[in-house]
């Protein structure tokens, strides 16, 4: 199993232009951003999709301003909350008051943080446990479906789920001990199967199309930047050419009056 990269390493690799690192960052936090928008702020799917793409675009553009690379998670959370509030404020100018989303549920946001703690512990477990628990709790797949997808006997899935939950509780217990010294917010220890299942269901996958679109943002940004650069270079070329033509007219004793200059500009802009 490949070692899971830290948030700090992902941030540094993204700034270095590594596309695979960006893909991994989006995959890791897509559920988180999606949950904050839809559960924390109650946005519609249409608004949540706009927020989702805007958050990752802003994150890509502003990674250079991140002071502590290991603080990627709280930085993304703050960015998502601000983007949600911007969206709600924008909607307030267009929609009746009764149609507006709430300004953020503190209880829901705390629940999302707890769910992400469980999700990170699950990722640290690695396959097959991470895949089995995610499919059963977050994707609501049957034993048969899980068995077929992972090439496992369906009759063994229940016992595997029980063993994997035990491993997950052990992993969370270790994280809680570390959190006591770091001051990081963590859930209470001793979570039972029902509570763990509820927290795993709390972060369903974001729509796949949203994730893939966010992963394409760096490439689209480079294309857009190239188009803008070429347009600016072309504009500067046309301005220089027009100045040369005006100088040539003046050298021939022809005064570059407004109608002539306008005609030259029109012909340049037409090509």
Rosetta blueprint (number, residue, H / E / L):
1 X L
2 X L
3 X L
4 X L
5 X L
6 X L
7 X H
8 X H
9 X H
10 X H
11 X H
12 X H
13 X H
14 X H
15 X H
16 X L
17 X L
18 X L
19 X H
20 X H
21 X H
22 X H
23 X H
24 X H
25 X H
26 X H
27 X H
28 X H
29 X H
30 X H
31 X H
32 X H
33 X H
34 X H
35 X H
36 X H
37 X H
38 X H
39 X H
40 X H
41 X L
42 X L
43 X L
44 X L
45 X H
46 X H
47 X H
48 X H
49 X H
50 X H
51 X H
52 X H
53 X H
54 X H
55 X H
56 X H
57 X H
58 X H
59 X H
60 X H
61 X H
62 X H
63 X H
64 X H
65 X H
66 X L
67 X L
68 X L
69 X H
70 X H
71 X H
72 X H
73 X H
74 X H
75 X H
76 X H
77 X H
78 X H
79 X H
80 X H
81 X H
82 X H
83 X H
84 X H
85 X H
86 X H
87 X H
88 X H
89 X H
90 X H
91 X H
92 X H
93 X L
94 X L
95 X L
96 X L
97 X H
98 X H
99 X H
100 X L
101 X L
102 X L
103 X L
104 X L
105 X L
106 X H
107 X H
108 X H
109 X H
110 X H
111 X H
112 X H
113 X H
114 X H
115 X H
116 X H
117 X H
118 X H
119 X H
120 X H
121 X H
122 X H
123 X H
124 X H
125 X H
126 X L
127 X L
128 X L
129 X H
130 X H
131 X H
132 X H
133 X H
134 X H
135 X H
136 X H
137 X H
138 X H
139 X L
140 X L
141 X L
142 X L
143 X H
144 X H
145 X H
146 X H
147 X H
148 X H
149 X H
150 X H
151 X L
152 X L
153 X L
154 X H
155 X H
156 X H
157 X H
158 X H
159 X H
160 X H
161 X H
162 X H
163 X H
164 X H
165 X H
166 X H
167 X H
168 X H
169 X H
170 X H
171 X H
172 X H
173 X H
174 X H
175 X H
176 X H
177 X H
178 X H
179 X H
180 X H
181 X H
182 X H
183 X L
184 X L
185 X L
186 X L
187 X L
188 X L
189 X L
190 X L
191 X L
192 X L
193 X H
194 X H
195 X H
196 X H
197 X H
198 X H
199 X H
200 X H
201 X H
202 X L
203 X L
204 X L
205 X L
206 X L
207 X L
208 X H
209 X H
210 X H
211 X H
212 X H
213 X H
214 X H
215 X H
216 X L
217 X H
218 X H
219 X H
220 X H
221 X H
222 X H
223 X H
224 X H
225 X H
226 X H
227 X H
228 X H
229 X H
230 X H
231 X H
232 X H
233 X H
234 X H
235 X H
236 X H
237 X H
238 X H
239 X H
240 X H
241 X H
242 X H
243 X H
244 X H
245 X H
246 X H
247 X H
248 X H
249 X H
250 X H
251 X H
252 X L
253 X L
254 X L
255 X L
256 X L
257 X L
258 X H
259 X H
260 X H
261 X H
262 X H
263 X H
264 X H
265 X H
266 X H
267 X H
268 X H
269 X H
270 X L
271 X L
